Amino acid sequence: MNWFLLGFLGTAGAVIVTCCIVALFIRHRVNRRHRVHPKVATPAPLTWLADPRAAARLHRRLAKVGHTAGDVADDHRLPQKRLRRTVDQPEMVTLAEELRQQAVHLDVQVARTASLPTAVRRQHLAQLARSVSEAEFACVRLVSVSTQTRSHAVLAGSPRAEGATSPDITDVAGQVQRLADAHRILQEIDQRAGLAPATAPLDATQVAPTPTAWPSAR
């Protein structure tokens, strides 16, 4: 009887621990999907994961931008060396992190705007929708340049100037375009030198879809 009771308690304890681990894992995955930045809490309610209203749709679009920009930054981030000076990260990492930070700021504005009266809320959400579309467009161009850079591995990163302020989304998009142009020039130089096959250079403005690829807020 004692052995049976001991076995029952052990089994029940294992089941409870397993359920707790599964619940924590699910909570972690849901929070990661819900947040624009996995390390920054979002003011958006959890119900916005499935809410069909305009503010919730903008939040989900910003979450996609944040996740994609984070993936690009992780793809190009250099490992930090222990007991040595900080490693200068490539410009691609800086741009991706800046774009994700801009998406975080927009997410806060969307959440605050959602609590305003209806007449005011619609006007502000329409303005925010344009900013969200710019962020999406910049994200698509960033992914295009990132894919080409990783494929050919010819674009070197440059450190960010100290004391520079964080640019707005339009400026980030411009930096991504300049990065694409620099990459195209390097490809042409390699082709003329016979170091790379003659292929059509990538123009981020040609391969990137317009912001209407995502549903816009009404």
Accessible surface in RSA format (square Angstrom, percent):
REM  Atomic radii and reference values for relative SASA: ProtOr
REM  Chains: A
REM  Algorithm: Lee & Richards
REM  Probe-radius: 1.40
REM  Slices: 20
REM RES _ NUM      All-atoms   Total-Side   Main-Chain    Non-polar    All polar
REM                ABS   REL    ABS   REL    ABS   REL    ABS   REL    ABS   REL
RES MET A   1   181.85  94.2 136.75  90.5  45.10 107.4 116.99  99.5  64.87  85.9
RES ASN A   2   124.39  85.8 117.50 113.5   6.89  16.6  30.74  74.0  93.65  90.5
RES TRP A   3   209.67  84.1 201.41  97.5   8.26  19.4 172.08  91.7  37.59  61.0
RES PHE A   4   147.56  73.8 135.74  84.1  11.81  30.7 144.51  87.6   3.05   8.7
RES LEU A   5    91.12  50.7  91.12  65.2   0.00   0.0  91.12  64.0   0.00   0.0
RES LEU A   6   111.51  62.1 107.45  76.9   4.06  10.2 108.89  76.5   2.63   7.1
RES GLY A   7    39.94  49.2   0.00   N/A  39.94  49.2  38.10 104.6   1.83   4.1
RES PHE A   8   121.23  60.7 114.36  70.8   6.87  17.9 119.22  72.3   2.01   5.7
RES LEU A   9   101.66  56.6  93.30  66.7   8.36  21.0  93.76  65.8   7.90  21.3
RES GLY A  10    46.20  57.0   0.00   N/A  46.20  57.0  38.61 106.0   7.58  17.0
RES THR A  11    87.42  62.2  80.79  81.9   6.64  15.8  58.87  79.1  28.55  43.2
RES ALA A  12    33.70  31.0  27.05  41.7   6.65  15.1  33.22  46.8   0.48   1.3
RES GLY A  13    30.04  37.0   0.00   N/A  30.04  37.0  29.51  81.0   0.54   1.2
RES ALA A  14    59.17  54.4  48.60  75.0  10.57  24.1  56.36  79.4   2.81   7.4
RES VAL A  15    81.85  53.9  79.57  72.0   2.28   5.5  81.85  71.1   0.00   0.0
RES ILE A  16   108.30  61.6 106.47  79.3   1.82   4.4 108.30  78.0   0.00   0.0
RES VAL A  17    87.22  57.4  85.76  77.6   1.46   3.5  87.22  75.8   0.00   0.0
RES THR A  18    77.39  55.0  76.53  77.6   0.86   2.0  53.17  71.4  24.23  36.6
RES CYS A  19    75.10  56.8  67.67  75.5   7.42  17.4  28.15  71.3  46.95  50.6
RES CYS A  20    66.89  50.6  62.00  69.1   4.90  11.5  22.56  57.2  44.33  47.8
RES ILE A  21   107.98  61.4 106.51  79.3   1.47   3.5 107.13  77.1   0.85   2.3
RES VAL A  22    74.05  48.7  72.46  65.6   1.60   3.8  74.05  64.3   0.00   0.0
RES ALA A  23    57.99  53.3  48.74  75.2   9.25  21.0  53.47  75.3   4.52  12.0
RES LEU A  24   113.55  63.2 109.05  78.0   4.50  11.3 109.50  76.9   4.05  10.9
RES PHE A  25   125.08  62.6 119.39  73.9   5.70  14.8 124.73  75.6   0.35   1.0
RES ILE A  26    95.51  54.3  94.34  70.3   1.17   2.8  95.51  68.8   0.00   0.0
RES ARG A  27   160.17  67.3 154.53  78.8   5.64  13.4  48.95  66.9 111.22  67.4
RES HIS A  28   103.03  56.3  98.48  68.5   4.54  11.6  64.56  66.5  38.47  44.8
RES ARG A  29   128.97  54.1 125.04  63.7   3.93   9.4  23.79  32.5 105.17  63.7
RES VAL A  30    46.52  30.6  44.44  40.2   2.08   5.0  46.52  40.4   0.00   0.0
RES ASN A  31    45.85  31.6  45.67  44.1   0.18   0.4   7.28  17.5  38.56  37.3
RES ARG A  32   103.69  43.5 100.78  51.4   2.91   6.9  17.68  24.2  86.00  52.1
RES ARG A  33   164.55  69.1 159.08  81.1   5.47  13.0  47.27  64.6 117.28  71.1
RES HIS A  34     9.42   5.1   8.97   6.2   0.45   1.1   9.42   9.7   0.00   0.0
RES ARG A  35    64.93  27.3  64.93  33.1   0.00   0.0   1.57   2.1  63.36  38.4
RES VAL A  36     3.64   2.4   2.78   2.5   0.86   2.1   2.78   2.4   0.86   2.3
RES HIS A  37    28.76  15.7  28.03  19.5   0.72   1.9  11.95  12.3  16.81  19.6
RES PRO A  38    39.18  28.6  26.46  24.1  12.72  46.2  26.52  21.9  12.65  78.7
RES LYS A  39   179.69  87.7 146.68  90.0  33.01  78.6  95.29  85.8  84.39  89.9
RES VAL A  40    58.28  38.3  53.70  48.6   4.58  11.0  56.59  49.2   1.69   4.6
RES ALA A  41    73.56  67.6  54.04  83.4  19.52  44.4  54.04  76.1  19.52  51.7
RES THR A  42    26.19  18.6   5.63   5.7  20.57  49.0   8.14  10.9  18.05  27.3
RES PRO A  43    72.68  53.0  38.55  35.1  34.12 124.0  51.61  42.6  21.07 130.9
RES ALA A  44     6.87   6.3   0.00   0.0   6.87  15.6   0.00   0.0   6.87  18.2
RES PRO A  45    62.50  45.6  51.66  47.1  10.84  39.4  62.50  51.6   0.00   0.0
RES LEU A  46    97.13  54.1  87.22  62.4   9.92  24.9  87.34  61.3   9.80  26.4
RES THR A  47   100.33  71.4  87.08  88.3  13.26  31.6  86.57 116.3  13.77  20.8
RES TRP A  48    14.67   5.9  14.67   7.1   0.00   0.0   9.11   4.9   5.56   9.0
RES LEU A  49    46.91  26.1  35.39  25.3  11.52  29.0  35.39  24.9  11.52  31.0
RES ALA A  50    87.11  80.1  62.30  96.1  24.81  56.4  68.29  96.2  18.83  49.9
RES ASP A  51    17.52  12.3  12.15  12.1   5.37  12.7   8.49  20.0   9.03   9.0
RES PRO A  52   102.19  74.5  93.37  85.1   8.82  32.1  97.45  80.5   4.73  29.4
RES ARG A  53   160.48  67.4 154.75  78.9   5.72  13.6  72.46  99.0  88.01  53.3
RES ALA A  54    17.31  15.9  11.97  18.5   5.34  12.1  11.97  16.9   5.34  14.1
RES ALA A  55     8.05   7.4   7.24  11.2   0.81   1.8   7.24  10.2   0.81   2.1
RES ALA A  56     0.44   0.4   0.24   0.4   0.20   0.5   0.24   0.3   0.20   0.5
RES ARG A  57    52.15  21.9  50.90  25.9   1.26   3.0  27.21  37.2  24.95  15.1
RES LEU A  58     0.01   0.0   0.01   0.0   0.00   0.0   0.01   0.0   0.00   0.0
RES HIS A  59     1.13   0.6   1.13   0.8   0.00   0.0   0.57   0.6   0.56   0.7
RES ARG A  60    61.38  25.8  59.52  30.3   1.86   4.4  29.74  40.7  31.63  19.2
RES ARG A  61     7.33   3.1   6.77   3.5   0.56   1.3   6.01   8.2   1.33   0.8
RES LEU A  62     0.00   0.0   0.00   0.0   0.00   0.0   0.00   0.0   0.00   0.0
RES ALA A  63     6.90   6.3   6.90  10.7   0.00   0.0   6.90   9.7   0.00   0.0
RES LYS A  64   117.24  57.2 114.70  70.4   2.54   6.0  69.06  62.2  48.18  51.3
RES VAL A  65     4.05   2.7   2.89   2.6   1.16   2.8   4.05   3.5   0.00   0.0
RES GLY A  66     0.15   0.2   0.00   N/A   0.15   0.2   0.00   0.0   0.15   0.3
RES HIS A  67    56.45  30.9  49.73  34.6   6.72  17.2  36.89  38.0  19.55  22.8
RES THR A  68    47.87  34.0  45.95  46.6   1.92   4.6  22.90  30.8  24.97  37.7
RES ALA A  69     0.00   0.0   0.00   0.0   0.00   0.0   0.00   0.0   0.00   0.0
RES GLY A  70     4.14   5.1   0.00   N/A   4.14   5.1   4.12  11.3   0.03   0.1
RES ASP A  71    83.34  58.4  81.74  81.4   1.60   3.8  23.38  55.0  59.95  59.8
RES VAL A  72     7.81   5.1   7.81   7.1   0.00   0.0   7.81   6.8   0.00   0.0
RES ALA A  73     0.16   0.2   0.16   0.3   0.00   0.0   0.16   0.2   0.00   0.0
RES ASP A  74    86.03  60.3  66.27  66.0  19.76  46.7  26.47  62.3  59.56  59.4
RES ASP A  75    72.80  51.0  46.38  46.2  26.42  62.5   4.73  11.1  68.07  67.9
RES HIS A  76    23.71  13.0  15.25  10.6   8.46  21.7   7.04   7.3  16.67  19.4
RES ARG A  77    84.92  35.7  65.53  33.4  19.39  46.2  38.84  53.1  46.08  27.9
RES LEU A  78    76.99  42.9  76.18  54.5   0.81   2.0  76.26  53.6   0.73   2.0
RES PRO A  79   112.73  82.2  98.44  89.7  14.29  52.0 110.18  91.0   2.55  15.8
RES GLN A  80   102.51  57.3  77.73  56.8  24.78  59.0  57.28 121.9  45.23  34.3
RES LYS A  81   121.44  59.2 107.60  66.0  13.83  32.9  64.27  57.8  57.17  60.9
RES ARG A  82   218.37  91.7 197.05 100.5  21.31  50.7  74.72 102.1 143.65  87.1
RES LEU A  83   188.95 105.2 141.94 101.5  47.01 118.2 155.65 109.3  33.30  89.6
RES ARG A  84   172.91  72.6 142.62  72.7  30.29  72.1  45.18  61.7 127.73  77.4
RES ARG A  85   189.22  79.4 169.58  86.4  19.64  46.8  86.21 117.8 103.00  62.4
RES THR A  86    99.44  70.7  88.00  89.2  11.44  27.3  54.66  73.4  44.78  67.7
RES VAL A  87    28.24  18.6  22.57  20.4   5.67  13.7  25.69  22.3   2.55   6.9
RES ASP A  88    81.81  57.3  67.25  66.9  14.56  34.4  18.89  44.5  62.92  62.8
RES GLN A  89    35.55  19.9  27.05  19.8   8.49  20.2  26.59  56.6   8.96   6.8
RES PRO A  90    22.79  16.6  21.29  19.4   1.50   5.5  22.66  18.7   0.14   0.8
RES GLU A  91    50.37  28.9  49.92  37.8   0.45   1.1  11.30  21.9  39.07  31.9
RES MET A  92     6.34   3.3   4.87   3.2   1.47   3.5   4.87   4.1   1.47   1.9
RES VAL A  93     2.03   1.3   2.03   1.8   0.00   0.0   2.03   1.8   0.00   0.0
RES THR A  94    24.83  17.7  22.34  22.6   2.49   5.9  14.04  18.9  10.79  16.3
RES LEU A  95     0.48   0.3   0.48   0.3   0.00   0.0   0.48   0.3   0.00   0.0
RES ALA A  96     0.20   0.2   0.00   0.0   0.20   0.4   0.10   0.1   0.10   0.3
RES GLU A  97    69.22  39.7  63.95  48.4   5.27  12.6  20.15  39.0  49.07  40.1
RES GLU A  98    17.12   9.8  14.53  11.0   2.59   6.2  16.73  32.4   0.39   0.3
RES LEU A  99     0.00   0.0   0.00   0.0   0.00   0.0   0.00   0.0   0.00   0.0
RES ARG A 100    28.23  11.9  28.23  14.4   0.00   0.0   0.19   0.3  28.04  17.0
RES GLN A 101    69.51  38.9  69.13  50.5   0.39   0.9  26.12  55.6  43.39  32.9
RES GLN A 102    25.46  14.2  25.43  18.6   0.02   0.1   0.00   0.0  25.46  19.3
RES ALA A 103     0.00   0.0   0.00   0.0   0.00   0.0   0.00   0.0   0.00   0.0
RES VAL A 104    11.55   7.6  11.43  10.4   0.12   0.3  11.52  10.0   0.04   0.1
RES HIS A 105    88.99  48.6  86.74  60.3   2.25   5.7  56.84  58.6  32.15  37.4
RES LEU A 106    12.26   6.8  12.26   8.8   0.00   0.0  12.26   8.6   0.00   0.0
RES ASP A 107     2.99   2.1   2.99   3.0   0.00   0.0   0.30   0.7   2.70   2.7
RES VAL A 108    40.92  26.9  40.92  37.0   0.00   0.0  40.92  35.6   0.00   0.0
RES GLN A 109    84.77  47.4  82.39  60.2   2.38   5.7  28.11  59.8  56.66  43.0
RES VAL A 110     0.00   0.0   0.00   0.0   0.00   0.0   0.00   0.0   0.00   0.0
RES ALA A 111    16.82  15.5   5.51   8.5  11.31  25.7   5.74   8.1  11.08  29.3
RES ARG A 112   171.10  71.8 163.11  83.1   7.99  19.0  59.19  80.9 111.92  67.8
RES THR A 113    11.87   8.4  10.94  11.1   0.93   2.2   0.86   1.2  11.01  16.6
RES ALA A 114    28.84  26.5  13.40  20.7  15.45  35.1  13.61  19.2  15.23  40.3
RES SER A 115    96.95  81.9  58.97  78.7  37.98  87.5  51.98 110.7  44.97  63.0
RES LEU A 116    65.68  36.6  62.27  44.5   3.41   8.6  62.49  43.9   3.19   8.6
RES PRO A 117    92.70  67.6  80.08  73.0  12.63  45.9  92.30  76.2   0.40   2.5
RES THR A 118    64.75  46.1  59.99  60.8   4.77  11.4  33.35  44.8  31.40  47.5
RES ALA A 119    84.57  77.8  63.54  98.1  21.02  47.8  70.98 100.0  13.59  36.0
RES VAL A 120    63.77  42.0  62.25  56.4   1.53   3.7  63.77  55.4   0.00   0.0
RES ARG A 121    63.20  26.5  63.20  32.2   0.00   0.0   4.64   6.3  58.57  35.5
RES ARG A 122   166.99  70.1 160.54  81.8   6.46  15.4  50.88  69.5 116.12  70.4
RES GLN A 123   114.99  64.3 105.79  77.3   9.21  21.9  33.91  72.2  81.08  61.5
RES HIS A 124    74.25  40.6  73.72  51.2   0.53   1.4  41.51  42.8  32.74  38.1
RES LEU A 125     8.41   4.7   8.41   6.0   0.00   0.0   8.41   5.9   0.00   0.0
RES ALA A 126    47.90  44.0  40.02  61.8   7.89  17.9  45.45  64.0   2.45   6.5
RES GLN A 127    82.42  46.1  77.83  56.9   4.59  10.9  21.82  46.4  60.61  46.0
RES LEU A 128    15.55   8.7  15.33  11.0   0.22   0.6  15.55  10.9   0.00   0.0
RES ALA A 129     8.90   8.2   8.83  13.6   0.07   0.2   8.83  12.4   0.07   0.2
RES ARG A 130   148.59  62.4 144.15  73.5   4.44  10.6  72.06  98.5  76.53  46.4
RES SER A 131    34.43  29.1  33.80  45.1   0.63   1.4   3.42   7.3  31.00  43.4
RES VAL A 132     0.00   0.0   0.00   0.0   0.00   0.0   0.00   0.0   0.00   0.0
RES SER A 133    22.47  19.0  22.47  30.0   0.00   0.0  11.99  25.5  10.48  14.7
RES GLU A 134    79.97  45.9  76.01  57.5   3.96   9.4  31.33  60.6  48.64  39.7
RES ALA A 135     0.00   0.0   0.00   0.0   0.00   0.0   0.00   0.0   0.00   0.0
RES GLU A 136     0.24   0.1   0.17   0.1   0.07   0.2   0.21   0.4   0.03   0.0
RES PHE A 137    52.83  26.4  52.66  32.6   0.17   0.4  52.83  32.0   0.00   0.0
RES ALA A 138     0.03   0.0   0.00   0.0   0.03   0.1   0.00   0.0   0.03   0.1
RES CYS A 139     6.83   5.2   6.83   7.6   0.00   0.0   0.97   2.5   5.86   6.3
RES VAL A 140    24.22  15.9  22.21  20.1   2.01   4.9  23.92  20.8   0.30   0.8
RES ARG A 141    23.47   9.9  23.47  12.0   0.00   0.0   0.00   0.0  23.47  14.2
RES LEU A 142     0.03   0.0   0.03   0.0   0.00   0.0   0.03   0.0   0.00   0.0
RES VAL A 143    54.25  35.7  54.25  49.1   0.00   0.0  54.25  47.1   0.00   0.0
RES SER A 144    18.98  16.0  11.53  15.4   7.45  17.2   8.47  18.0  10.51  14.7
RES VAL A 145     0.87   0.6   0.46   0.4   0.41   1.0   0.87   0.8   0.00   0.0
RES SER A 146     5.44   4.6   5.44   7.3   0.00   0.0   1.15   2.5   4.29   6.0
RES THR A 147    81.58  58.0  76.44  77.5   5.14  12.2  64.42  86.5  17.17  26.0
RES GLN A 148    31.32  17.5  31.09  22.7   0.23   0.5   0.07   0.2  31.25  23.7
RES THR A 149    10.72   7.6  10.46  10.6   0.26   0.6  10.46  14.0   0.26   0.4
RES ARG A 150   143.77  60.4 115.40  58.8  28.36  67.5  30.53  41.7 113.23  68.6
RES SER A 151    81.62  69.0  41.10  54.9  40.51  93.3  29.52  62.9  52.10  73.0
RES HIS A 152    75.44  41.2  55.99  38.9  19.44  49.7  34.01  35.1  41.42  48.2
RES ALA A 153    86.88  79.9  53.15  82.0  33.73  76.7  61.97  87.3  24.91  66.0
RES VAL A 154    53.93  35.5  30.45  27.6  23.47  56.6  39.70  34.5  14.22  38.6
RES LEU A 155    34.16  19.0  12.69   9.1  21.47  54.0  13.27   9.3  20.88  56.2
RES ALA A 156    89.52  82.3  64.42  99.4  25.10  57.1  72.70 102.4  16.82  44.6
RES GLY A 157    40.39  49.8   0.00   N/A  40.39  49.8   6.92  19.0  33.47  75.0
RES SER A 158    54.02  45.6  50.82  67.8   3.20   7.4  39.34  83.8  14.68  20.6
RES PRO A 159    89.87  65.5  70.94  64.7  18.93  68.8  73.10  60.4  16.77 104.2
RES ARG A 160    93.35  39.2  64.92  33.1  28.43  67.7  46.33  63.3  47.03  28.5
RES ALA A 161    74.01  68.1  55.98  86.4  18.04  41.0  66.95  94.3   7.06  18.7
RES GLU A 162   177.29 101.8 143.26 108.4  34.03  81.0  63.97 123.7 113.33  92.5
RES GLY A 163    81.83 100.9   0.00   N/A  81.83 100.9  44.38 121.8  37.44  83.9
RES ALA A 164    53.20  48.9  22.75  35.1  30.46  69.3  32.86  46.3  20.35  53.9
RES THR A 165   119.06  84.7 103.45 104.9  15.61  37.2  78.85 105.9  40.22  60.8
RES SER A 166    71.95  60.8  44.41  59.3  27.55  63.5  42.37  90.2  29.58  41.4
RES PRO A 167    15.19  11.1   5.24   4.8   9.95  36.2  15.19  12.5   0.00   0.0
RES ASP A 168    89.14  62.4  81.83  81.4   7.31  17.3  38.51  90.6  50.63  50.5
RES ILE A 169    11.61   6.6  10.31   7.7   1.29   3.1  10.31   7.4   1.29   3.5
RES THR A 170    87.93  62.5  82.53  83.7   5.40  12.9  68.89  92.5  19.04  28.8
RES ASP A 171    60.58  42.4  53.71  53.5   6.87  16.2  20.72  48.8  39.85  39.7
RES VAL A 172     0.01   0.0   0.01   0.0   0.00   0.0   0.01   0.0   0.00   0.0
RES ALA A 173    12.97  11.9  12.97  20.0   0.00   0.0  12.97  18.3   0.00   0.0
RES GLY A 174    23.66  29.2   0.00   N/A  23.66  29.2  22.58  62.0   1.08   2.4
RES GLN A 175    29.33  16.4  27.64  20.2   1.69   4.0   8.53  18.2  20.80  15.8
RES VAL A 176     0.00   0.0   0.00   0.0   0.00   0.0   0.00   0.0   0.00   0.0
RES GLN A 177    33.59  18.8  33.59  24.5   0.00   0.0  25.48  54.2   8.10   6.1
RES ARG A 178   140.31  58.9 134.62  68.6   5.68  13.5  71.76  98.1  68.54  41.5
RES LEU A 179    13.47   7.5  10.73   7.7   2.74   6.9  12.88   9.0   0.59   1.6
RES ALA A 180     4.33   4.0   1.83   2.8   2.50   5.7   3.20   4.5   1.12   3.0
RES ASP A 181    49.60  34.7  49.37  49.1   0.23   0.6  14.57  34.3  35.03  34.9
RES ALA A 182    41.85  38.5  37.07  57.2   4.78  10.9  40.68  57.3   1.17   3.1
RES HIS A 183     3.46   1.9   3.46   2.4   0.00   0.0   3.46   3.6   0.00   0.0
RES ARG A 184    73.38  30.8  72.89  37.2   0.49   1.2  13.69  18.7  59.69  36.2
RES ILE A 185    85.52  48.7  85.52  63.7   0.00   0.0  85.52  61.6   0.00   0.0
RES LEU A 186    63.08  35.1  62.75  44.9   0.34   0.8  62.75  44.1   0.34   0.9
RES GLN A 187     9.04   5.1   8.54   6.2   0.50   1.2   6.33  13.5   2.70   2.1
RES GLU A 188    51.83  29.8  51.69  39.1   0.14   0.3  15.13  29.3  36.69  30.0
RES ILE A 189    81.45  46.3  80.38  59.9   1.06   2.6  80.65  58.1   0.80   2.2
RES ASP A 190    30.46  21.3  30.46  30.3   0.00   0.0   0.99   2.3  29.46  29.4
RES GLN A 191    45.13  25.2  28.32  20.7  16.81  40.0   8.55  18.2  36.58  27.7
RES ARG A 192   181.38  76.2 142.25  72.5  39.13  93.2  80.66 110.2 100.72  61.0
RES ALA A 193    65.64  60.4  30.35  46.8  35.29  80.3  42.70  60.1  22.94  60.8
RES GLY A 194    63.76  78.6   0.00   N/A  63.76  78.6  31.88  87.5  31.88  71.4
RES LEU A 195   139.51  77.7 104.85  75.0  34.66  87.1 110.12  77.3  29.38  79.1
RES ALA A 196    32.85  30.2  20.38  31.5  12.46  28.3  24.69  34.8   8.15  21.6
RES PRO A 197   102.03  74.4  87.39  79.7  14.64  53.2  99.77  82.4   2.26  14.0
RES ALA A 198    95.83  88.1  62.59  96.6  33.23  75.6  63.34  89.2  32.49  86.1
RES THR A 199    69.29  49.3  55.41  56.2  13.88  33.1  59.56  80.0   9.73  14.7
RES ALA A 200    92.15  84.7  64.23  99.1  27.91  63.5  70.06  98.7  22.09  58.5
RES PRO A 201    55.44  40.4  41.46  37.8  13.97  50.8  41.55  34.3  13.89  86.3
RES LEU A 202    33.87  18.9  26.70  19.1   7.17  18.0  30.65  21.5   3.22   8.7
RES ASP A 203    39.85  27.9  36.37  36.2   3.48   8.2  11.40  26.8  28.45  28.4
RES ALA A 204     0.00   0.0   0.00   0.0   0.00   0.0   0.00   0.0   0.00   0.0
RES THR A 205    70.80  50.4  50.62  51.3  20.17  48.1  39.61  53.2  31.18  47.1
RES GLN A 206   143.37  80.2 108.38  79.2  34.99  83.3  38.21  81.3 105.16  79.8
RES VAL A 207    76.32  50.2  47.35  42.9  28.97  69.8  54.48  47.3  21.85  59.3
RES ALA A 208    10.81   9.9   0.00   0.0  10.81  24.6   0.32   0.4  10.49  27.8
RES PRO A 209    64.35  46.9  52.58  47.9  11.76  42.8  64.07  52.9   0.27   1.7
RES THR A 210    84.27  59.9  82.17  83.3   2.10   5.0  69.06  92.8  15.21  23.0
RES PRO A 211    37.78  27.5  36.07  32.9   1.70   6.2  36.37  30.0   1.41   8.8
RES THR A 212   118.55  84.3  93.02  94.3  25.53  60.8  80.43 108.0  38.12  57.6
RES ALA A 213    67.28  61.9  25.41  39.2  41.87  95.2  37.65  53.0  29.62  78.5
RES TRP A 214    58.62  23.5  55.88  27.0   2.74   6.4  45.04  24.0  13.58  22.0
RES PRO A 215    87.76  64.0  75.25  68.6  12.51  45.5  87.17  72.0   0.58   3.6
RES SER A 216    67.76  57.3  57.04  76.1  10.72  24.7  23.51  50.1  44.25  62.0
RES ALA A 217    17.36  16.0   0.76   1.2  16.59  37.7   0.76   1.1  16.59  44.0
RES ARG A 218   241.93 101.6 191.92  97.8  50.01 119.1 100.22 137.0 141.70  85.9
END  Absolute sums over single chains surface
CHAIN  1 A    13662.4      11483.8       2178.6       8363.9       5298.5
END  Absolute sums over all chains
TOTAL         13662.4      11483.8       2178.6       8363.9       5298.5
